[in-house]
Amino acid sequence: MPQMTQALILVNIAAFLLEQMLGVPLTGWFALWPPGSGLFMPWQIVTYAFLHAGIAHLAFNMFGLWMFGADLERVWGARRFGVFYGVSVLAAAGAQLLVTSVLGSAAPTVGASGGLFGLLLGFAMIFPKRTIVPLLPPIPMPAWLFVMLYGLLELTLGVTGSASGVAHFAHLGGLFGGWMVIRYWRGQLPFGRRL
């Protein structure tokens, strides 16, 4: 497993185990709290991505990080991969903060899903024809189609308020952040064009 992917997985697991050993949730200081909650701190735009609501939440996110992150890191290298993942996490945090401010929500956000959605977008752009078989429905499809359908599903669920407790707009923020990084690297608008 590539170095940065492995490090991210280990840090996420370590944070989860630390929380279990302490017997005290770390959400008070390290989850992403909405600005209006009175609990927001600037470091939370990064630390929220290393906390998880339970073992299943952690397992699914780490599986996705390994599945999509490892191939991207092999192509980009550890540094570029780390930048891409970091921007996706920050964009996810920004989207979530914006939405929770508008809706007046007081619930915190945790999980690596925003960064993972950035990786999904990156994977679909780098390996568009690679076949992905989702768990539900188990229908093989090219990566570009899987990510497009998943993004549309997240947008629908976010707008309709379905599946409450899931940060759909953080997921969409991660997708957007990943897309913008790739456009920047390619010199595409709005960042200018390469000759």
N, C-alpha and C positions, 0 to 999 in steps of 0.2 A: 504494500500500500504506500502511495506517495507520502512524503514527509508532512506537508501542510494538512492534508486530509486526515492523516493519522493524528496529528496534534490537535486538530479541532474536535475530532471524535473523543479523544482522551480527556480534553478539558471539559467537554460537556458531561461525560460520564463522571469525572471527578467532582464537578459541581453538584451533580445529582446525589452522589454518594455522601458528599460533605453535608448536604441538607438533611439526608436521612440519618447520618450519625449525630448531627447536632440536635435533631428532633425539633428544630425550629425552622419555619420557612424563611428563605432568603428574599422572598418577594417584597418585604417591607422596604429594603434598601436597594435591591438590584433588579426588580421587575420594572417594566416600562409603565409608569403611572401617568395618567392624563394630566396635563398642566393644571387644570382646575381642581384637581384632587387635593392639592397641598402637599403631596408626597413626591412630586416629580423632582428628580435630580439629574443634572446633565450626563453623568456617566451611564445612566440607565439606557441611553440610546444604543449602547453596546452590550451591557451586561445582561439585558433581558434575553438575548439570544443564546445564553449559556444555561438558562434555567428551564425546567420542564415541569408540566403539571402532574406527571406520573410516569411510570415505567413504559407504558405503551406509547405515550407521546414521545418520550426519549428514543425508544427503539425504532419507531417509524422514521423519525427525523435523522437518526444516525445511519439507518439503512439507506435512506435517500442521499445523505451526504457521501457515503461510501460509493453508492451505485453511480451517481452522476459526477461527484467531485473528483474521484480518482482519475477518470478518463480526461477530464478537463485539466487537471494539474499535470498530467503526463504531456499534454499538448502545450500548455502555457508555461509550465514551470511553477515552482512554489511561490515566488514573489508575485507574479502576475495573478495567479490563482487567488492568493491571499487578498490582493487589492480588489479583485472582482467580487469575492465573497463579502468582504468588508463593506463595499459600497452597496451591495444588495441588502445587507443587514441595516445599514443606515437609511437607505431609501424606504425600506419596510417600516422602520421606526418613524420616519417623517410622515409617511402616509397614515399610519395608525394614530399618531399624535394629532394630525389634522382632522381625521374623522371623529376621534373621541372628543376633540374640542368643539366641533360643530354639533355633535349629538349630545354633548353634556354627559358623557359616560364617566363613571368613576372606577371602572374595573381595570385592573392591571393586565398587561400583556406579557407572556413568557413564551419562549421557544425559538428554535433555530429555523422555523418554517419560512420566514421572510428571506433569509439567506439561501435556503434550499430552493425556493421558487426562482431566485436569481440563477442558481445553478441549473435548474430545469431549462430556463430560457437559453442560457449559454450552451447547454448540451444540444438543444434543438437547433441552434444556429450553427454550431460546429459540426454536429453529426445529424443533419436533418433527415437522412434516409435510414438511420439506424432504427431497427424495430424495437418497440416497447410493448409489453403486454401488461396492462394495468390489472390490479387485483379485481376490480369491479368496473365494467364488465371485462372478462378475460378475452378481449379481442385484440389481436396483434394490429399495430398501427405504426406508421412512421413517427419519429420523435417530434417533428414539426407539428403534425396533426394532434398528437397527444397533448402537447403543451398549449396549443391554440384552444382545444376543447376544454382543457383544465382551467385555463385562464377565463374562458367564457362562463364556466360553471362557477368559479369564484366570484366573478362580477355579478352574476345572477343571484347567488346566495347572499352576497354583501348588500345588494340593493334591496332585496326582498326581506332581509333580516332573518332568513332561514338559518338553521344550525347556529343559534346564538351561543356565545362562548367561544366562537372561532374567529380569529382576527383575519377575516377575508380581505380587508383592505391592506393589511400588512403584507399578505401574500401577493396582492397586486402591486404593491409598492416594491417588493423584491423583484418581481418580473420587470417592472419599469426600470429600476436601478440597473439590473443586469443588461437590459436592452441598451440603455444609454451608455454604459461602459463600452460595450462592443461597438456602438456607433462612434464613440470617441476614438477608440483604437483604430477603427477603419477610416477615420477622417471624414465621416459622413455628417450631414446636417443634423443638428444645429452647430456642429463643431467645425465646419468648413469641409472643403473637399481636397483630397490629395490629387496632385497632377500626375 
